[in-house]
């Protein structure tokens, strides 16, 4: 039964990744913060019966389970859109972020580090003379520290601050070695199997600032759907 549940989740994630434009992720260890939060589950139910076997009073006996330490690793490809202000222009671009994340925690809290590349891509339309469309892609290497909090078995939040040690600004072809990032995220466990496998939707909003001749500012919204072991 456990193998069947895991197979269903794996097939769901494979379908999402096969869509091409959708974000996907996978995690190992205990990558879902909330898996080891403290709980107070029902151990068994008892019934006080009369001489005729009728239940007079029913009680539930709980057995508290303490939180425990854990760690996890996650790989993801977040996709979405961003609003970019740079060089006197304001445009909507496609946002992608391939990343690797490592986290450690206890109970309902954790902290982690993410290494990623934040990419904003804009493709201009061809002009009246038939010139080819021009692609403007900005790539920013990011190192982000994250804090996580599990609000319930199904819902968690995260926040992070990061540095952008290297950025290549597509339109002006500038190189920058100074940038910063702020991030807020929401994580929803859509499914959970008996073997503690999770199908998780992650939504993140962030803002990046890159110091260049003209400041590059980008605010994005991305998502990815992941199978976390």
SEGUGU-491728 format. One line per 8 residues: number of its first residue (from 1); their letters; for each residue x, y, z of N, C-alpha, C, O, CB. Coordinates in pm, whole numbers, plus 50000, padded with zeros to 5 digits. Glycine has a CB too. Layout:
% SEGUGU-491728
NUM = a = X:Y:Z:X:Y:Z:X:Y:Z:X:Y:Z:X:Y:Z ~ ...
//
This chain:
% SEGUGU-491728
1 = xxxxxxxx = 50083:49880:50000:50000:50000:50000:50086:50126:50000:50056:50223:49931:49906:50001:50121 ~ 50192:50122:50078:50281:50237:50083:50347:50260:49947:50359:50374:49902:50388:50219:50192 ~ 50388:50151:49883:50451:50165:49752:50353:50223:49651:50391:50303:49566:50503:50030:49703 ~ 50227:50183:49660:50125:50234:49568:50105:50384:49588:50095:50458:49491:49993:50160:49588 ~ 50099:50429:49715:50083:50571:49744:50199:50652:49689:50179:50756:49627:50070:50594:49894 ~ 50320:50602:49712:50438:50674:49663:50441:50679:49511:50482:50780:49453:50565:50607:49715 ~ 50397:50572:49448:50395:50569:49302:50298:50671:49247:50327:50736:49147:50359:50428:49252 ~ 50181:50685:49311:50083:50785:49268:50142:50925:49276:50126:51004:49183:49955:50777:49354
9 = xxxxxxxx = 50211:50956:49387:50271:51089:49401:50380:51111:49297:50389:51219:49238:50329:51106:49541 ~ 50462:51011:49275:50569:51026:49176:50512:51050:49037:50566:51132:48962:50658:50901:49175 ~ 50404:50981:49002:50342:51000:48872:50282:51139:48859:50289:51200:48752:50235:50894:48848 ~ 50224:51190:48966:50169:51326:48965:50278:51429:48937:50259:51519:48856:50100:51358:49099 ~ 50393:51414:49006:50502:51509:48985:50561:51496:48846:50595:51596:48783:50611:51488:49089 ~ 50573:51373:48796:50627:51353:48662:50537:51419:48558:50586:51475:48460:50641:51202:48631 ~ 50406:51414:48579:50311:51477:48487:50329:51628:48488:50326:51691:48383:50168:51440:48524 ~ 50346:51685:48607:50365:51831:48618:50493:51874:48547:50493:51970:48471:50370:51874:48765
17 = xxxxxxxx = 50603:51801:48571:50731:51836:48509:50724:51820:48357:50788:51894:48283:50844:51750:48565 ~ 50644:51722:48310:50634:51698:48166:50558:51809:48094:50564:51819:47972:50565:51565:48142 ~ 50487:51892:48169:50413:52000:48106:50506:52107:48050:50464:52191:47970:50317:52062:48205 ~ 50631:52105:48093:50730:52195:48035:50734:52331:48101:50839:52372:48152:50704:52213:47889 ~ 50622:52402:48102:50620:52538:48156:50592:52538:48306:50593:52645:48368:50517:52621:48085 ~ 50567:52422:48364:50533:52415:48506:50657:52392:48590:50752:52329:48545:50431:52304:48531 ~ 50656:52444:48713:50767:52424:48803:50755:52292:48876:50644:52247:48905:50777:52537:48900 ~ 50868:52231:48907:50865:52104:48979:50985:52098:49073:51080:52175:49060:50866:51984:48882
25 = xxxxxxxx = 50977:52005:49170:51084:51991:49268:51081:51851:49326:50983:51778:49312:51071:52096:49380 ~ 51191:51814:49391:51197:51688:49464:51286:51709:49585:51378:51791:49583:51251:51573:49373 ~ 51257:51634:49692:51332:51651:49815:51365:51518:49879:51294:51419:49858:51255:51737:49912 ~ 51473:51515:49957:51518:51392:50022:51548:51422:50169:51559:51538:50208:51644:51334:49951 ~ 51560:51315:50250:51577:51334:50393:51441:51365:50451:51347:51286:50437:51679:51446:50425 ~ 51430:51479:50517:51301:51530:50566:51289:51674:50516:51303:51768:50594:51289:51522:50724 ~ 51263:51689:50388:51262:51822:50326:51133:51898:50353:51126:52018:50328:51283:51809:50178 ~ 51029:51829:50403:50903:51898:50435:50902:51938:50582:50895:51852:50670:50781:51809:50402
33 = xxxxxxxx = 50909:52068:50608:50907:52118:50746:50764:52104:50799:50671:52163:50745:50956:52269:50754 ~ 50749:52027:50904:50618:51995:50959:50599:51846:50974:50509:51801:51045:50509:52052:50871 ~ 50686:51769:50908:50678:51624:50917:50704:51576:51060:50644:51478:51104:50777:51560:50820 ~ 50794:51646:51131:50832:51601:51265:50790:51701:51373:50856:51712:51476:50983:51579:51272 ~ 50682:51774:51350:50628:51864:51452:50568:51781:51567:50525:51668:51545:50521:51960:51390 ~ 50564:51836:51690:50505:51761:51802:50356:51737:51779:50286:51822:51723:50525:51837:51935 ~ 50308:51621:51822:50169:51583:51801:50111:51520:51928:50183:51482:52020:50156:51486:51683 ~ 49979:51511:51929:49909:51447:52040:49802:51353:51984:49683:51375:52003:49845:51553:52134
41 = xxxxxxxx = 49845:51246:51914:49749:51158:51848:49674:51068:51947:49719:51048:52060:49820:51073:51744 ~ 49562:51015:51903:49483:50921:51983:49551:50784:51977:49569:50729:51868:49334:50913:51933 ~ 49587:50730:52093:49648:50597:52099:49542:50488:52092:49558:50389:52020:49732:50582:52228 ~ 49433:50506:52167:49322:50411:52161:49199:50474:52226:49209:50576:52295:49360:50277:52233 ~ 49084:50413:52204:48959:50458:52262:48908:50352:52359:48914:50232:52330:48854:50488:52152 ~ 48857:50397:52474:48804:50306:52574:48658:50340:52603:48616:50455:52593:48889:50313:52704 ~ 48581:50237:52639:48439:50256:52664:48400:50189:52796:48432:50072:52819:48354:50199:52546 ~ 48333:50262:52882:48281:50208:53007:48141:50152:52979:48050:50226:52942:48277:50317:53119
49 = xxxxxxxx = 48126:50021:52998:48000:49954:52963:47921:49917:53088:47978:49896:53195:48028:49830:52879 ~ 47788:49907:53073:47703:49860:53182:47690:49708:53175:47756:49643:53093:47562:49927:53176 ~ 47605:49650:53259:47591:49505:53265:47537:49446:53135:47558:49328:53107:47501:49467:53378 ~ 47468:49528:53056:47411:49480:52931:47502:49507:52811:47462:49483:52697:47276:49544:52909 ~ 47621:49556:52835:47718:49580:52729:47701:49711:52655:47763:49734:52551:47710:49470:52631 ~ 47615:49798:52710:47596:49927:52646:47705:50025:52692:47745:50025:52808:47456:49983:52677 ~ 47749:50107:52599:47857:50204:52629:47799:50323:52705:47717:50397:52652:47927:50251:52498 ~ 47844:50341:52828:47797:50453:52909:47886:50576:52892:47838:50690:52893:47793:50413:53055
57 = xxxxxxxx = 48012:50553:52876:48106:50665:52865:48223:50622:52778:48281:50515:52798:48155:50711:53005 ~ 48259:50708:52682:48368:50677:52591:48482:50777:52612:48460:50897:52622:48320:50680:52444 ~ 48600:50726:52618:48716:50811:52639:48822:50782:52533:48839:50669:52488:48775:50790:52780 ~ 48891:50888:52495:49005:50876:52405:49133:50898:52483:49149:50997:52555:48994:50978:52288 ~ 49224:50806:52467:49353:50815:52535:49457:50861:52434:49478:50797:52331:49393:50677:52600 ~ 49521:50974:52465:49621:51031:52375:49762:50994:52420:49788:50977:52539:49605:51184:52368 ~ 49850:50983:52325:49991:50956:52353:50075:51062:52283:50102:51050:52164:50031:50812:52307 ~ 50118:51164:52357:50195:51274:52294:50323:51224:52227:50392:51136:52278:50230:51379:52399
65 = xxxxxxxx = 50351:51281:52111:50473:51252:52038:50556:51380:52030:50510:51480:51974:50442:51195:51894 ~ 50675:51377:52084:50759:51498:52087:50816:51528:51949:50831:51438:51866:50874:51481:52188 ~ 50847:51655:51927:50915:51693:51804:51056:51636:51801:51111:51599:51905:50919:51846:51790 ~ 51114:51628:51683:51247:51572:51671:51330:51651:51571:51276:51728:51492:51241:51425:51630 ~ 51459:51631:51576:51549:51698:51482:51541:51630:51345:51508:51512:51335:51695:51698:51535 ~ 51573:51707:51241:51568:51652:51106:51654:51738:51014:51698:51847:51051:51423:51645:51054 ~ 51676:51686:50894:51746:51761:50790:51687:51719:50656:51620:51616:50647:51901:51736:50796 ~ 51713:51799:50553:51663:51764:50422:51735:51840:50312:51798:51942:50337:51515:51790:50414
73 = xxxxxxxx = 51724:51788:50191:51780:51852:50072:51673:51856:49964:51603:51757:49942:51907:51776:50021 ~ 51660:51969:49896:51558:51983:49793:51618:52046:49667:51701:52136:49675:51440:52069:49844 ~ 51573:51996:49552:51610:52053:49423:51481:52099:49356:51382:52026:49354:51687:51948:49333 ~ 51481:52220:49303:51356:52272:49246:51382:52360:49124:51491:52412:49104:51279:52351:49351 ~ 51277:52373:49045:51275:52467:48933:51148:52549:48948:51040:52506:48908:51281:52394:48793 ~ 51161:52668:49005:51047:52757:49020:51023:52835:48893:51118:52881:48829:51069:52851:49137 ~ 50897:52851:48855:50862:52929:48736:50751:53028:48771:50674:53006:48865:50816:52835:48620 ~ 50746:53136:48695:50644:53237:48719:50670:53362:48637:50713:53354:48522:50637:53272:48866
81 = xxxxxxxx = 50644:53478:48697:50660:53605:48627:50720:53708:48722:50715:53693:48844:50525:53655:48571 ~ 50777:53814:48663:50837:53920:48743:50809:54056:48678:50786:54066:48558:50989:53898:48759 ~ 50811:54159:48760:50800:54297:48712:50934:54364:48731:50982:54378:48844:50686:54375:48788 ~ 50995:54405:48621:51132:54457:48624:51133:54606:48593:51066:54652:48501:51220:54381:48523 ~ 51210:54680:48672:51235:54822:48647:51385:54842:48630:51463:54816:48722:51179:54911:48763 ~ 51423:54888:48510:51566:54904:48482:51583:54988:48357:51507:54977:48261:51636:54765:48465 ~ 51684:55073:48360:51720:55155:48244:51601:55235:48191:51581:55245:48070:51776:55067:48133 ~ 51523:55289:48281:51411:55374:48242:51290:55300:48192:51196:55364:48144:51455:55468:48138
89 = xxxxxxxx = 51288:55167:48201:51175:55088:48153:51117:55003:48265:51184:54970:48362:51219:54999:48036 ~ 50990:54970:48249:50921:54880:48341:50851:54773:48256:50761:54804:48178:50818:54958:48431 ~ 50893:54647:48272:50840:54540:48189:50807:54417:48274:50862:54396:48382:50939:54504:48079 ~ 50715:54337:48220:50685:54207:48279:50769:54101:48209:50773:54095:48086:50534:54174:48268 ~ 50835:54017:48286:50923:53915:48230:50888:53776:48284:50816:53762:48383:51068:53948:48261 ~ 50939:53676:48217:50926:53539:48265:51034:53514:48369:51151:53547:48347:50938:53437:48148 ~ 50996:53456:48483:51093:53428:48590:51111:53277:48606:51014:53203:48614:51046:53491:48725 ~ 51235:53233:48610:51268:53095:48644:51378:53096:48749:51460:53188:48754:51313:53015:48518
97 = xxxxxxxx = 51378:52994:48834:51482:52985:48937:51516:52838:48966:51449:52776:49048:51435:53056:49066 ~ 51617:52784:48901:51668:52652:48941:51748:52666:49070:51826:52761:49084:51754:52589:48828 ~ 51731:52573:49163:51796:52590:49293:51823:52457:49362:51764:52354:49329:51712:52677:49383 ~ 51913:52463:49459:51938:52354:49553:51932:52411:49693:51986:52519:49720:52077:52284:49526 ~ 51866:52338:49782:51841:52389:49917:51875:52282:50020:51842:52165:50001:51693:52434:49933 ~ 51942:52321:50128:51972:52231:50239:51915:52293:50366:51933:52412:50390:52128:52205:50253 ~ 51846:52212:50448:51784:52267:50570:51803:52173:50687:51820:52052:50671:51635:52294:50547 ~ 51801:52233:50807:51809:52161:50933:51702:52217:51025:51670:52336:51017:51951:52172:50998
105 = xxxxxxxx = 51645:52134:51112:51542:52187:51199:51509:52097:51316:51566:51990:51334:51420:52211:51120 ~ 51413:52146:51396:51360:52071:51509:51211:52101:51521:51170:52217:51526:51435:52107:51642 ~ 51130:51994:51526:50987:52013:51544:50922:52088:51429:50921:52042:51315:50961:52086:51671 ~ 50867:52206:51462:50794:52283:51361:50877:52396:51300:50824:52473:51220:50670:52340:51421 ~ 51005:52408:51335:51089:52515:51283:51214:52459:51216:51257:52348:51245:51128:52613:51394 ~ 51271:52538:51126:51395:52498:51058:51461:52621:50998:51400:52727:50986:51367:52392:50948 ~ 51586:52604:50962:51657:52708:50888:51740:52639:50780:51777:52522:50793:51747:52794:50982 ~ 51769:52714:50675:51840:52653:50564:51912:52753:50477:51906:52874:50499:51745:52574:50481
113 = xxxxxxxx = 51981:52700:50376:52056:52780:50281:52021:52734:50141:52015:52614:50114:52210:52770:50306 ~ 51998:52828:50051:51965:52797:49912:52065:52863:49818:52093:52983:49829:51822:52843:49878 ~ 52116:52784:49726:52196:52837:49617:52114:52828:49489:52060:52722:49458:52331:52760:49603 ~ 52105:52937:49414:52017:52936:49297:52063:53037:49193:52153:53119:49217:51872:52966:49339 ~ 52000:53029:49076:52016:53129:48972:51879:53186:48939:51790:53113:48896:52084:53068:48845 ~ 51863:53315:48961:51736:53383:48932:51746:53440:48791:51837:53518:48761:51705:53495:49039 ~ 51652:53402:48704:51659:53442:48563:51531:53515:48523:51422:53459:48533:51681:53319:48472 ~ 51545:53638:48478:51434:53716:48422:51454:53725:48271:51558:53773:48225:51425:53859:48487
121 = xxxxxxxx = 51356:53680:48194:51368:53677:48048:51256:53756:47983:51139:53739:48016:51367:53532:47996 ~ 51294:53845:47891:51196:53921:47815:51228:53908:47667:51342:53928:47626:51194:54070:47859 ~ 51127:53875:47587:51145:53864:47442:51064:53973:47374:50942:53978:47387:51102:53723:47390 ~ 51134:54062:47301:51065:54170:47232:51003:54120:47102:51047:54019:47047:51163:54286:47203 ~ 50903:54189:47053:50839:54152:46926:50926:54198:46810:51000:54295:46822:50697:54214:46915 ~ 50915:54127:46698:50989:54169:46579:50931:54299:46525:50812:54326:46542:50985:54059:46470 ~ 51015:54381:46461:50968:54511:46414:50904:54500:46274:50895:54391:46218:51085:54611:46411 ~ 50860:54613:46221:50787:54615:46095:50875:54574:45977:50823:54530:45874:50729:54753:46070
129 = xxxxxxxx = 51006:54587:45990:51097:54552:45881:51133:54403:45882:51214:54357:45802:51223:54637:45890 ~ 51072:54329:45975:51096:54185:45978:51219:54144:46055:51265:54030:46041:51106:54135:45841 ~ 51273:54233:46135:51390:54197:46215:51350:54092:46318:51236:54089:46365:51451:54321:46284 ~ 51444:54008:46351:51416:53901:46447:51390:53959:46586:51441:54065:46622:51533:53802:46452 ~ 51309:53887:46661:51283:53929:46799:51412:53922:46881:51500:53841:46853:51173:53839:46864 ~ 51422:54009:46981:51541:54017:47065:51509:53965:47204:51409:54005:47263:51595:54161:47071 ~ 51594:53876:47257:51576:53823:47391:51667:53897:47487:51788:53909:47464:51604:53671:47394 ~ 51608:53947:47596:51685:54010:47703:51674:53921:47826:51566:53911:47886:51634:54157:47732
137 = xxxxxxxx = 51782:53858:47865:51781:53771:47983:51878:53824:48086:51995:53850:48056:51815:53626:47945 ~ 51830:53839:48209:51914:53878:48321:51931:53758:48412:51833:53698:48455:51854:53998:48398 ~ 52057:53723:48441:52086:53609:48528:52155:53658:48654:52249:53737:48648:52175:53504:48455 ~ 52105:53611:48768:52159:53655:48897:52186:53533:48986:52094:53459:49019:52060:53753:48967 ~ 52311:53513:49022:52344:53408:49118:52303:53455:49258:52336:53567:49298:52495:53373:49113 ~ 52231:53369:49332:52179:53409:49462:52215:53307:49569:52210:53186:49545:52027:53427:49456 ~ 52252:53356:49686:52273:53274:49804:52180:53328:49911:52197:53440:49958:52424:53276:49851 ~ 52080:53247:49950:51972:53294:50036:51963:53212:50164:51959:53089:50159:51838:53290:49961
145 = xxxxxxxx = 51961:53280:50278:51936:53215:50406:51787:53216:50435:51721:53318:50416:52014:53286:50520 ~ 51733:53103:50480:51589:53088:50497:51552:53040:50636:51625:52963:50699:51534:52991:50394 ~ 51436:53089:50684:51376:53039:50807:51239:52982:50775:51166:53037:50693:51365:53151:50914 ~ 51204:52870:50840:51080:52800:50810:50998:52783:50938:51053:52768:51047:51109:52662:50745 ~ 50865:52787:50924:50775:52765:51036:50655:52686:50988:50586:52726:50894:50730:52900:51099 ~ 50628:52573:51052:50512:52490:51020:50394:52540:51104:50399:52536:51227:50540:52339:51047 ~ 50288:52586:51037:50169:52635:51107:50072:52522:51139:49999:52529:51238:50099:52741:51023 ~ 50071:52420:51056:49987:52302:51078:50048:52186:50999:50153:52202:50936:49839:52328:51035
153 = xxxxxxxx = 49982:52070:51002:50035:51957:50926:50034:51984:50776:50112:51923:50702:49953:51833:50956 ~ 49948:52075:50730:49934:52101:50587:49992:52235:50541:50012:52254:50421:49791:52095:50549 ~ 50018:52328:50631:50055:52464:50592:50184:52507:50661:50201:52489:50781:49942:52562:50625 ~ 50275:52565:50583:50398:52620:50636:50434:52750:50567:50391:52775:50454:50512:52521:50623 ~ 50513:52833:50633:50559:52959:50575:50711:52965:50584:50773:52893:50662:50495:53081:50648 ~ 50769:53052:50502:50914:53070:50501:50946:53214:50469:50868:53284:50405:50980:52976:50400 ~ 51063:53258:50513:51112:53393:50482:51263:53386:50468:51328:53303:50532:51070:53495:50593 ~ 51318:53473:50384:51462:53467:50362:51521:53599:50319:51453:53686:50264:51493:53363:50261
161 = xxxxxxxx = 51650:53613:50344:51730:53725:50296:51853:53668:50228:51909:53568:50273:51769:53821:50413 ~ 51894:53733:50119:52007:53678:50046:52092:53782:49979:52058:53900:49973:51960:53583:49946 ~ 52206:53736:49929:52301:53820:49856:52311:53771:49712:52296:53652:49685:52440:53819:49924 ~ 52336:53864:49621:52356:53834:49479:52500:53871:49443:52526:53985:49405:52253:53911:49389 ~ 52593:53776:49455:52735:53809:49434:52772:53830:49288:52879:53884:49259:52819:53700:49491 ~ 52686:53787:49195:52717:53807:49053:52586:53815:48974:52498:53730:48988:52806:53691:48999 ~ 52576:53920:48892:52458:53939:48807:52502:53987:48670:52596:54065:48657:52358:54039:48871 ~ 52432:53940:48568:52455:53984:48430:52324:54041:48378:52227:53968:48358:52506:53865:48339
169 = xxxxxxxx = 52320:54172:48357:52199:54241:48317:52188:54239:48165:52272:54296:48095:52197:54386:48371 ~ 52083:54173:48115:52073:54142:47973:52070:54261:47880:52146:54264:47783:51954:54063:47950 ~ 51984:54361:47906:51966:54467:47808:52090:54555:47794:52131:54588:47683:51848:54552:47845 ~ 52149:54593:47907:52266:54681:47903:52397:54603:47904:52505:54661:47887:52262:54776:48022 ~ 52389:54471:47923:52506:54385:47926:52605:54426:48034:52726:54412:48017:52574:54387:47790 ~ 52553:54476:48144:52637:54513:48258:52661:54392:48348:52582:54298:48352:52573:54628:48339 ~ 52772:54397:48419:52803:54297:48520:52806:54364:48656:52867:54470:48673:52938:54226:48490 ~ 52740:54301:48754:52737:54355:48889:52778:54248:48989:52749:54130:48971:52597:54410:48923
177 = xxxxxxxx = 52845:54292:49096:52887:54201:49201:52823:54238:49334:52869:54194:49440:53038:54201:49213 ~ 52718:54319:49329:52653:54364:49451:52502:54364:49433:52449:54436:49347:52703:54504:49491 ~ 52433:54286:49511:52288:54279:49504:52231:54215:49629:52303:54152:49705:52244:54201:49380 ~ 52101:54232:49650:52035:54178:49769:51897:54125:49730:51842:54159:49626:52023:54286:49880 ~ 51844:54041:49818:51717:53977:49790:51638:53954:49919:51695:53921:50023:51738:53844:49718 ~ 51505:53973:49910:51414:53939:50019:51307:53844:49966:51262:53860:49853:51350:54066:50080 ~ 51266:53746:50048:51176:53642:49998:51074:53602:50105:51107:53593:50223:51256:53518:49954 ~ 50949:53580:50062:50843:53524:50147:50778:53409:50071:50759:53417:49950:50737:53634:50186
185 = xxxxxxxx = 50744:53302:50143:50686:53187:50075:50579:53117:50156:50572:53132:50278:50793:53090:50040 ~ 50497:53040:50086:50390:52960:50145:50402:52818:50091:50422:52799:49971:50250:53020:50114 ~ 50389:52720:50178:50400:52581:50137:50275:52505:50182:50234:52512:50298:50527:52515:50197 ~ 50214:52432:50086:50090:52359:50112:50111:52211:50081:50146:52176:49969:49974:52417:50028 ~ 50088:52125:50180:50096:51981:50159:49961:51934:50104:49863:51927:50178:50133:51905:50293 ~ 49957:51902:49975:49832:51863:49911:49796:51717:49940:49678:51683:49952:49841:51884:49760 ~ 49898:51631:49953:49876:51490:49982:49986:51440:50074:50100:51488:50070:49872:51407:49852 ~ 49950:51341:50157:50048:51277:50244:50016:51128:50250:49903:51090:50278:50048:51341:50388
193 = xxxxxxxx = 50115:51045:50224:50092:50901:50226:50122:50845:50364:50175:50914:50450:50180:50831:50120 ~ 50087:50718:50383:50114:50653:50511:50262:50635:50536:50304:50611:50649:50045:50519:50516 ~ 50343:50645:50431:50488:50631:50444:50557:50767:50456:50677:50779:50436:50546:50555:50325 ~ 50478:50870:50490:50532:51005:50504:50600:51055:50378:50713:51105:50382:50629:51011:50620 ~ 50531:51039:50266:50571:51102:50141:50472:51215:50116:50353:51200:50143:50574:50999:50021 ~ 50520:51328:50064:50436:51447:50052:50433:51500:49910:50535:51502:49841:50484:51556:50147 ~ 50316:51543:49866:50301:51619:49743:50277:51763:49785:50173:51794:49844:50184:51564:49651 ~ 50373:51851:49756:50375:51985:49815:50377:52093:49708:50455:52086:49613:50495:52001:49908
201 = xxxxxxxx = 50291:52192:49724:50290:52311:49639:50358:52425:49713:50319:52459:49825:50145:52350:49597 ~ 50460:52485:49651:50532:52597:49711:50513:52721:49625:50535:52717:49504:50683:52565:49727 ~ 50473:52831:49688:50454:52960:49621:50544:53063:49690:50543:53075:49813:50303:53005:49625 ~ 50622:53137:49611:50715:53234:49668:50705:53369:49597:50689:53376:49476:50858:53181:49660 ~ 50714:53474:49676:50722:53611:49625:50853:53671:49673:50890:53657:49789:50599:53698:49672 ~ 50925:53740:49583:51053:53797:49623:51079:53927:49548:51017:53957:49447:51166:53697:49598 ~ 51174:54002:49601:51223:54124:49536:51375:54121:49537:51436:54092:49640:51169:54252:49608 ~ 51436:54151:49422:51582:54159:49412:51620:54300:49369:51552:54364:49290:51638:54052:49312
209 = xxxxxxxx = 51732:54345:49424:51790:54475:49388:51936:54451:49350:52011:54392:49427:51778:54579:49505 ~ 51975:54498:49232:52113:54483:49185:52172:54622:49164:52115:54706:49094:52119:54399:49054 ~ 52287:54643:49225:52356:54772:49211:52433:54773:49080:52526:54695:49061:52452:54797:49332 ~ 52395:54863:48991:52462:54879:48862:52462:55028:48829:52426:55110:48913:52393:54794:48749 ~ 52501:55061:48706:52497:55202:48667:52357:55258:48685:52340:55372:48728:52542:55218:48521 ~ 52257:55178:48652:52118:55207:48684:52063:55087:48760:52071:54974:48711:52033:55238:48555 ~ 52008:55111:48879:51965:55003:48967:51864:54911:48897:51769:54957:48835:51905:55060:49095 ~ 51887:54782:48910:51796:54681:48856:51707:54633:48970:51758:54584:49072:51874:54561:48789
217 = xxxxxxxx = 51577:54646:48954:51481:54601:49056:51382:54505:48993:51323:54535:48889:51407:54723:49121 ~ 51363:54390:49056:51271:54290:49002:51191:54228:49116:51247:54182:49216:51349:54180:48924 ~ 51058:54227:49101:50968:54164:49198:50899:54048:49128:50831:54067:49027:50864:54267:49257 ~ 50915:53927:49181:50864:53810:49112:50773:53723:49198:50773:53732:49320:50977:53729:49063 ~ 50696:53639:49129:50610:53540:49193:50631:53407:49120:50609:53399:48999:50459:53584:49191 ~ 50674:53304:49192:50701:53174:49131:50633:53062:49210:50591:53082:49323:50853:53149:49122 ~ 50624:52946:49148:50570:52828:49217:50639:52703:49165:50699:52703:49058:50416:52818:49196 ~ 50630:52596:49244:50671:52463:49198:50597:52358:49281:50563:52380:49397:50826:52444:49209
225 = xxxxx = 50574:52244:49217:50505:52132:49279:50605:52020:49298:50674:51982:49204:50384:52084:49194 ~ 50615:51967:49420:50723:51874:49448:50680:51748:49520:50581:51747:49592:50826:51941:49526 ~ 50757:51641:49499:50743:51515:49568:50856:51507:49669:50972:51492:49632:50745:51394:49469 ~ 50822:51518:49799:50922:51521:49905:50920:51390:49982:50816:51346:50030:50896:51640:50000 ~ 51037:51328:49993:51049:51201:50063:51063:51224:50213:51075:51128:50289:51169:51121:50010
//
